[in-house]
Amino acid sequence: MTRLVVKDIIHIEKQIQAYEGIFRAQTGQTMAEIAKLAAGLEKPEKDRKTAVVTITQGQGVIPGFAESLRAILRYSGIQADVMPRTDIGGMQDAFYGGYEILFAADDDVYSAFSLHGEKAFSDNGEATGRGFAAALAQAMKTRGISPDQKVLILGAGPVGRSAAAYILEQGGKPYFCDTDPAREEAAVHSLPGTAGLGGETDKKEFQYMIDATTAGNIITAADVTADTIIAAPGMPLGVTGEACSIATVIHNPLELGTLTMYYSVLKQVQTVRTAEQK
């Protein structure tokens, strides 16, 4: 997980409604709708009271992080609160307060958990990859394009692998490109149906891309056309300003990944309860 800084999230609470309009124009759906697709949540499921716990371990609290998570969840109609205490005390507050899902993050891990018996958990890296891959697929569909196309996956870490897995589920053809040959090879080996490009590629050969790296400005105007669609969960944004003005670029630092985490936990809870009823 990339550690965000204040400037990455400071405007989320005030600008989420305006950003939703941009996202909907790009994909034809809301962020919550895309997150449900990414999580595989097809049947209706009641929302769960959700706790956000601030973690002080490591480099310390990112001001506004917990409040941004609360704002994202509340915007989508989910009852969410920041717990009054931090760390273990905050977790205890969530338990005694009757909360059913808990969100927490430290320097390395951002996760969501079910608090009411079901073994349900979602990691931000996996959820973010699936969320942005789903956004790319839906953006293609709004243009009348089948998602069974070749897709360039820049970065073969957890986000890139998760994105590639979703693209495969949609019948697409993911191609990994990573500066670490061993990581790229491991990703290809773990996901039959994908291919590796040996760390180098002409990006303009791909009309559809997912930037799952932590490198800035690696996709330039020379790499894109007006028909290019890029899903870019990476922080910092890997697409230059000029390229953003040409291509369709789907990017947000926290929103889509967070919602996909929430609905992934709901999907797992639903699956457990359905199995128990049989």
Sine and cosine of phi, psi and omega as CSV:
sin_phi,cos_phi,sin_psi,cos_psi,sin_omega,cos_omega
0.00,0.00,0.72,-0.70,0.09,-1.00
-0.98,0.21,0.77,-0.64,0.06,-1.00
-0.97,0.26,0.89,-0.46,0.02,-1.00
-0.97,0.25,0.35,-0.94,0.09,-1.00
-0.87,-0.49,0.18,-0.98,-0.12,-0.99
-0.82,0.58,-0.68,0.74,-0.07,-1.00
-0.90,0.43,-0.36,0.93,0.01,-1.00
-0.95,0.30,-0.45,0.89,-0.17,-0.99
-0.83,-0.55,-0.11,0.99,-0.17,-0.99
-0.86,0.51,-0.48,0.88,-0.08,-1.00
-0.99,-0.17,0.00,1.00,-0.11,-0.99
-0.85,0.53,-0.77,0.64,-0.11,-0.99
-0.88,0.47,-0.63,0.78,-0.05,-1.00
-0.99,0.17,-0.45,0.89,-0.16,-0.99
-0.94,-0.34,0.07,1.00,-0.12,-0.99
-0.89,0.45,-0.60,0.80,0.00,-1.00
-0.91,0.41,-0.69,0.72,0.02,-1.00
-0.91,0.42,-0.65,0.76,0.01,-1.00
-0.91,0.41,-0.60,0.80,0.03,-1.00
-0.83,0.55,-0.61,0.79,0.03,-1.00
-0.89,0.46,-0.66,0.75,0.04,-1.00
-0.91,0.42,-0.72,0.70,-0.02,-1.00
-0.88,0.48,-0.68,0.74,-0.02,-1.00
-0.92,0.39,-0.59,0.81,0.04,-1.00
-0.91,0.41,-0.55,0.84,-0.03,-1.00
-0.98,0.20,-0.60,0.80,-0.16,-0.99
-0.92,-0.38,-0.27,0.96,-0.05,-1.00
0.99,0.13,0.02,1.00,-0.03,-1.00
-0.60,-0.80,0.25,-0.97,0.06,-1.00
-0.98,0.21,0.23,-0.97,0.05,-1.00
-0.89,0.45,-0.63,0.78,0.01,-1.00
-0.90,0.44,-0.65,0.76,0.01,-1.00
-0.91,0.42,-0.67,0.75,0.04,-1.00
-0.92,0.40,-0.65,0.76,0.00,-1.00
-0.88,0.47,-0.63,0.78,0.04,-1.00
-0.90,0.43,-0.66,0.75,0.06,-1.00
-0.87,0.49,-0.72,0.69,-0.02,-1.00
-0.88,0.47,-0.60,0.80,-0.02,-1.00
-0.99,0.14,-0.20,0.98,-0.04,-1.00
0.97,0.25,0.39,0.92,-0.01,-1.00
-1.00,0.05,0.99,-0.11,-0.07,-1.00
-0.99,-0.14,-0.60,0.80,0.00,-1.00
-1.00,0.08,0.54,-0.84,0.04,-1.00
-0.86,0.52,0.61,-0.79,0.03,-1.00
-0.57,-0.82,0.76,-0.65,-0.05,-1.00
-0.91,0.42,0.57,-0.82,0.01,-1.00
-0.94,0.35,0.43,-0.90,-0.05,-1.00
-0.92,-0.40,0.63,-0.78,0.08,-1.00
-0.88,0.47,0.82,-0.57,-0.21,-0.98
-0.85,-0.53,0.72,-0.69,0.01,-1.00
-0.96,-0.27,0.64,-0.76,0.13,-0.99
-0.92,-0.40,0.84,-0.54,-0.05,-1.00
-0.93,-0.38,0.80,-0.59,0.06,-1.00
-0.98,0.19,0.74,-0.67,0.02,-1.00
-0.94,-0.35,0.77,-0.64,-0.07,-1.00
-0.99,-0.16,-0.07,1.00,-0.05,-1.00
-0.88,0.48,0.43,-0.91,0.11,-0.99
0.98,0.21,-0.76,-0.65,-0.05,-1.00
-0.98,0.22,-0.03,1.00,0.11,-0.99
0.99,-0.16,-0.04,-1.00,-0.10,-0.99
-0.95,0.30,0.69,-0.72,0.16,-0.99
-1.00,0.01,0.93,-0.36,-0.05,-1.00
-0.82,0.57,0.78,-0.62,0.04,-1.00
1.00,0.01,-0.12,0.99,-0.06,-1.00
-0.90,0.43,-0.80,0.59,-0.02,-1.00
-0.87,0.48,-0.64,0.77,0.00,-1.00
-0.92,0.40,-0.54,0.84,0.05,-1.00
-0.93,0.38,-0.65,0.76,0.06,-1.00
-0.88,0.48,-0.71,0.71,0.02,-1.00
-0.86,0.52,-0.69,0.72,-0.03,-1.00
-0.90,0.44,-0.66,0.75,0.01,-1.00
-0.88,0.47,-0.74,0.68,-0.03,-1.00
-0.92,0.39,-0.71,0.70,-0.02,-1.00
-0.90,0.43,-0.58,0.81,0.01,-1.00
-0.86,0.50,-0.53,0.85,0.00,-1.00
-1.00,-0.02,0.24,0.97,0.10,-0.99
1.00,0.09,0.25,0.97,-0.03,-1.00
-0.99,-0.11,0.73,-0.68,0.05,-1.00
-0.96,0.29,0.93,-0.36,-0.07,-1.00
-0.69,-0.73,0.62,-0.78,0.00,-1.00
-0.65,-0.76,0.54,-0.84,0.16,-0.99
-1.00,0.07,0.78,-0.62,-0.03,-1.00
-0.94,0.35,0.58,-0.82,-0.07,-1.00
-0.91,0.42,-0.51,0.86,0.02,-1.00
-0.96,-0.27,0.30,-0.95,0.01,-1.00
-0.99,-0.16,0.20,-0.98,0.16,-0.99
0.82,0.57,-0.68,-0.73,-0.07,-1.00
-0.89,0.46,-0.58,0.81,0.05,-1.00
-0.87,0.50,-0.64,0.77,0.03,-1.00
-0.92,0.39,-0.60,0.80,0.06,-1.00
-0.90,0.43,-0.64,0.77,0.05,-1.00
-0.91,0.42,-0.65,0.76,0.07,-1.00
-0.84,0.54,-0.67,0.74,-0.01,-1.00
-0.90,0.43,-0.67,0.74,-0.02,-1.00
-0.91,0.42,-0.77,0.63,-0.03,-1.00
-0.95,0.33,-0.37,0.93,0.00,-1.00
-1.00,0.09,0.03,1.00,0.04,-1.00
0.97,0.23,0.37,0.93,0.04,-1.00
-0.97,0.23,0.55,-0.84,-0.10,-1.00
-0.96,-0.27,-0.38,0.92,0.04,-1.00
-0.75,-0.66,0.62,-0.79,-0.02,-1.00
-0.83,-0.56,0.74,-0.68,0.10,-0.99
-0.93,-0.37,0.70,-0.72,0.06,-1.00
-0.39,-0.92,0.47,-0.89,0.01,-1.00
-0.55,-0.83,0.61,-0.79,0.20,-0.98
-0.90,-0.43,-0.36,-0.93,-0.05,-1.00
-0.90,0.43,-0.47,0.88,-0.16,-0.99
-0.91,-0.41,-0.42,0.91,-0.14,-0.99
-0.72,-0.69,0.69,-0.73,0.09,-1.00
-0.79,-0.61,0.89,-0.45,-0.15,-0.99
-0.68,-0.74,0.30,-0.95,0.13,-0.99
-0.78,-0.63,0.61,-0.79,-0.06,-1.00
-0.71,-0.70,0.50,-0.86,0.21,-0.98
-0.99,0.13,0.66,-0.75,-0.01,-1.00
-0.97,-0.25,0.05,1.00,-0.15,-0.99
-0.84,-0.54,0.81,0.59,0.20,-0.98
1.00,-0.08,-0.64,0.77,-0.03,-1.00
-0.96,0.27,0.62,-0.78,0.09,-1.00
-0.99,0.14,1.00,0.05,-0.05,-1.00
-0.76,-0.65,0.74,-0.67,-0.13,-0.99
-0.42,-0.91,0.57,-0.82,0.09,-1.00
-0.66,-0.75,0.74,-0.68,0.05,-1.00
-0.99,-0.12,0.66,-0.76,-0.07,-1.00
-0.88,0.47,-0.61,0.79,-0.02,-1.00
-0.88,0.48,-0.76,0.65,0.01,-1.00
-0.90,0.43,-0.70,0.71,-0.03,-1.00
-0.90,0.43,-0.65,0.76,-0.01,-1.00
-0.90,0.43,-0.69,0.73,0.03,-1.00
-0.86,0.51,-0.73,0.69,-0.01,-1.00
-0.92,0.39,-0.65,0.76,-0.01,-1.00
-0.88,0.48,-0.72,0.69,-0.03,-1.00
-0.96,0.27,-0.51,0.86,0.10,-0.99
-0.91,0.41,-0.63,0.77,0.05,-1.00
-0.91,0.42,-0.62,0.78,0.04,-1.00
-0.89,0.45,-0.67,0.75,0.04,-1.00
-0.88,0.47,-0.73,0.68,-0.02,-1.00
-0.87,0.49,-0.67,0.75,0.00,-1.00
-0.94,0.33,-0.58,0.81,0.07,-1.00
-0.88,0.47,-0.62,0.79,0.06,-1.00
-0.90,0.43,-0.70,0.72,-0.03,-1.00
-0.89,0.45,-0.57,0.82,0.02,-1.00
-0.90,0.43,-0.37,0.93,0.04,-1.00
-0.99,-0.11,0.12,0.99,-0.01,-1.00
0.97,0.23,0.38,0.93,-0.03,-1.00
-0.97,-0.26,0.78,-0.62,0.06,-1.00
-0.92,0.38,0.63,-0.77,0.00,-1.00
-0.97,0.25,0.08,1.00,-0.01,-1.00
-1.00,0.09,0.74,0.67,-0.03,-1.00
-0.95,-0.32,0.17,-0.98,0.11,-0.99
-0.98,0.19,0.66,-0.75,-0.06,-1.00
-0.76,-0.65,0.77,-0.63,0.05,-1.00
-0.99,0.10,0.83,-0.56,0.06,-1.00
-0.95,-0.30,0.96,-0.27,0.04,-1.00
-1.00,0.06,0.93,-0.36,-0.05,-1.00
0.96,-0.26,0.84,-0.55,-0.06,-1.00
-0.92,-0.38,0.48,0.88,0.08,-1.00
-0.99,0.11,-0.28,-0.96,-0.05,-1.00
-0.84,0.54,-0.65,0.76,-0.01,-1.00
-0.93,0.37,-0.72,0.69,0.00,-1.00
-0.90,0.44,-0.66,0.75,0.01,-1.00
-0.91,0.42,-0.69,0.73,0.00,-1.00
-0.90,0.44,-0.66,0.75,0.04,-1.00
-0.88,0.47,-0.68,0.73,0.00,-1.00
-0.89,0.45,-0.63,0.78,0.02,-1.00
-0.87,0.49,-0.66,0.75,0.01,-1.00
-0.92,0.39,-0.66,0.75,0.02,-1.00
-0.87,0.50,-0.64,0.76,0.05,-1.00
-0.88,0.48,-0.67,0.75,0.01,-1.00
-0.87,0.49,-0.48,0.87,0.00,-1.00
-1.00,0.03,0.05,1.00,0.01,-1.00
1.00,0.04,0.14,0.99,-0.01,-1.00
-0.99,0.15,0.05,-1.00,-0.07,-1.00
-0.82,-0.57,1.00,-0.06,-0.03,-1.00
-0.98,0.21,0.67,-0.74,0.09,-1.00
-0.86,-0.51,0.89,-0.45,0.01,-1.00
-0.99,0.14,0.62,-0.79,0.17,-0.99
-0.68,-0.74,0.91,-0.41,-0.05,-1.00
-0.68,-0.73,0.59,-0.81,-0.01,-1.00
-0.95,0.32,-0.26,0.96,0.04,-1.00
-0.98,-0.19,0.96,-0.26,-0.06,-1.00
-0.85,0.53,-0.62,0.78,-0.02,-1.00
-0.91,0.41,-0.65,0.76,0.00,-1.00
-0.92,0.38,-0.65,0.76,0.03,-1.00
-0.89,0.45,-0.70,0.71,-0.01,-1.00
-0.89,0.45,-0.64,0.77,0.00,-1.00
-0.91,0.42,-0.63,0.78,0.02,-1.00
-0.90,0.43,-0.70,0.71,0.00,-1.00
-0.90,0.44,-0.65,0.76,0.00,-1.00
-0.91,0.42,-0.59,0.81,-0.07,-1.00
-0.99,0.17,-0.26,0.97,-0.06,-1.00
-0.77,-0.63,1.00,0.09,0.04,-1.00
-0.83,0.56,0.70,-0.71,-0.06,-1.00
0.96,-0.27,-0.22,0.98,0.09,-1.00
-1.00,-0.10,0.18,-0.98,0.05,-1.00
-0.65,-0.76,0.39,-0.92,0.04,-1.00
-0.94,-0.35,0.50,-0.87,-0.05,-1.00
-0.94,-0.35,0.16,0.99,0.07,-1.00
0.94,0.33,0.40,0.92,0.08,-1.00
0.99,0.11,-0.09,1.00,-0.02,-1.00
-0.68,-0.73,0.62,-0.79,0.05,-1.00
-0.30,-0.95,0.38,-0.92,0.17,-0.99
-1.00,0.02,0.97,-0.24,-0.10,-0.99
-0.87,0.50,-0.45,0.89,-0.05,-1.00
-0.93,0.37,-0.21,0.98,0.07,-1.00
-0.97,0.26,-0.19,0.98,-0.03,-1.00
-0.90,-0.43,0.81,-0.59,0.04,-1.00
-0.99,0.11,-0.35,0.94,-0.06,-1.00
-0.80,-0.60,0.77,-0.64,-0.08,-1.00
-0.65,-0.76,0.46,-0.89,0.19,-0.98
-0.81,-0.59,0.87,-0.49,0.03,-1.00
-1.00,-0.06,0.98,-0.19,-0.01,-1.00
-0.94,-0.33,0.56,0.83,0.00,-1.00
-0.97,-0.23,0.06,-1.00,0.12,-0.99
-0.92,-0.40,0.39,0.92,-0.02,-1.00
-0.97,-0.23,0.70,-0.71,0.00,-1.00
-1.00,0.05,0.53,-0.85,0.17,-0.99
0.84,0.54,0.65,0.76,0.02,-1.00
-1.00,-0.08,-0.19,0.98,0.09,-1.00
-0.92,-0.39,0.90,-0.43,-0.11,-0.99
-0.95,-0.31,0.08,-1.00,0.01,-1.00
-0.86,0.52,-0.51,0.86,0.00,-1.00
-0.94,0.34,-0.26,0.97,-0.06,-1.00
-1.00,-0.07,-0.12,0.99,-0.18,-0.98
-0.75,-0.66,0.27,-0.96,0.15,-0.99
-0.74,-0.67,-0.02,-1.00,0.03,-1.00
-0.92,0.39,-0.30,0.96,0.00,-1.00
-1.00,-0.04,-0.10,1.00,-0.03,-1.00
-0.96,0.28,0.68,-0.73,0.12,-0.99
-0.85,-0.53,0.81,-0.59,-0.02,-1.00
-0.83,-0.55,0.82,-0.58,0.18,-0.98
-0.99,-0.13,0.86,-0.51,-0.19,-0.98
-0.79,-0.61,0.99,0.15,0.06,-1.00
-0.98,0.22,-0.28,0.96,-0.10,-0.99
-0.87,0.49,0.56,-0.83,0.10,-1.00
-0.82,-0.57,0.77,-0.64,-0.04,1.00
-0.93,0.36,0.22,-0.97,0.02,-1.00
-0.84,0.55,0.79,-0.61,-0.06,-1.00
-1.00,0.04,0.10,0.99,-0.06,-1.00
-0.93,-0.36,0.76,-0.65,0.00,-1.00
-0.93,0.38,0.34,-0.94,0.03,-1.00
-0.86,0.52,-0.65,0.76,0.00,-1.00
-0.91,0.42,-0.66,0.75,0.03,-1.00
-0.91,0.42,-0.59,0.80,0.04,-1.00
-0.89,0.46,-0.52,0.85,-0.01,-1.00
-0.97,0.24,-0.23,0.97,-0.02,-1.00
-0.98,-0.21,-0.78,0.63,-0.10,-1.00
-1.00,-0.03,0.19,-0.98,0.19,-0.98
-1.00,0.04,0.87,-0.49,-0.06,-1.00
-0.85,-0.52,0.89,-0.46,0.02,-1.00
-0.99,-0.14,0.92,-0.38,-0.09,-1.00
-0.54,-0.84,0.74,-0.67,0.23,-0.97
-0.44,-0.90,0.55,-0.83,-0.13,-0.99
-0.98,0.20,-0.38,0.93,-0.20,-0.98
-0.53,-0.85,-0.47,0.88,-0.22,-0.97
-0.89,0.46,-0.84,0.54,-0.11,-0.99
-0.92,0.39,-0.64,0.77,0.03,-1.00
-0.89,0.46,-0.67,0.74,0.00,-1.00
-0.90,0.44,-0.72,0.69,0.01,-1.00
-0.91,0.41,-0.60,0.80,0.04,-1.00
-0.91,0.41,-0.60,0.80,0.09,-1.00
-0.86,0.51,-0.74,0.67,-0.03,-1.00
-0.86,0.51,-0.77,0.64,-0.06,-1.00
-0.95,0.30,-0.41,0.91,0.10,-0.99
-0.92,0.39,-0.67,0.74,0.07,-1.00
-0.89,0.46,-0.69,0.72,0.03,-1.00
-0.86,0.51,-0.68,0.74,0.01,-1.00
-0.87,0.49,-0.68,0.73,0.00,-1.00
-0.92,0.40,-0.66,0.75,0.05,-1.00
-0.87,0.49,-0.70,0.71,0.01,-1.00
-0.87,0.49,-0.68,0.73,-0.01,-1.00
-0.90,0.43,-0.68,0.73,0.01,-1.00
-0.89,0.46,-0.72,0.69,-0.05,-1.00
-0.93,0.37,-0.58,0.81,0.05,-1.00
-0.90,0.43,-0.67,0.75,0.01,-1.00
-0.91,0.42,-0.61,0.79,-0.01,-1.00
-0.93,0.38,-0.46,0.89,-0.04,-1.00
-0.99,0.16,-0.22,0.98,-0.04,-1.00
-0.99,0.15,0.00,0.00,0.00,0.00
